[in-house]
């Protein structure tokens, strides 16, 4: 069990997520540009994803056991389809995001299974409430922008992945099929 990553111990910042396919990234980025945002820092389209579980700083020695535990997670047995049909602002966090009006039960079950699989590692003292979303901009300090066309995106995922966050870029470390 990890109590705390020591400052001198090498680690990676990791999270589980559903990746956003390239064509969909492009469509969402185009839609976002039509909002003509005047505040916030737009998230690069290459970084679009839907976070399932944030792990934080994971010691290098724990990455393989984390991957082994993730491989044992019970998956839906079918591709996940998540509607991103609601634009929302999280004022306290300064985030503009796309979210589902209602999270699919299969998505919630997958997140719960991942949370359970990661418990033995003790990554996070206080679990965060899962709020599925795709971040469009950070440091967003304005009311919800008006859109000429409502968001009507569907994130379709056939796998989930463990991502590394490094210097503002995300890289997939390993993937597992949902089907």
C-alpha positions, 0 to 999 in steps of 0.5 A: 500500500502506498501511504505517500510518494516520497519526493525523491521517488520517481513517479508518473501522474496517472489516470484512467480514461476513455480516449476521444477518437480523432474525428470526434476531437476535431468535431468538438474542437470546431464546435468549441471554436464557434463558442468564441471563448474570451476567457480560459485556456482551451484544452488541446484537442489531442488531450480530449478524453473522459476521465474515469479515475484519477490516480495522481502520483504513482511510483514507477514500481507500482505501475505494473501492479496497477496495470495488472489490477486494471486488467482484472476489472469487469468490463461492460462487455460492449462498447460504451456510448456516452452522450456529451450533450450538456455544456457546463461551467464548474465555477469553483474549479474554473472548468468549462466542459461537456457532460452527459445529461445522464451517465450511462449505468455501464459507465458508472459500473466501470468506474466503480469497478476501477475504484474497487480494483485500485483500493489496495494501492491507497492512491487517494485518501478522499475519493472524488465524486465521479462526474463524467465530463470532457474538459474544453477549457481550464481557468474559465471564469465566465458564465456558461457561453451560449451556443448557436447549436447545442452540443450533440456528441457521442463518445463511443469507446471500445476500450479504456486506458491508463494515461500519463499526464506529463507537461500538459500532454497525455500519453496512453500507457496501456489499454484494455478492451471493454468488449 
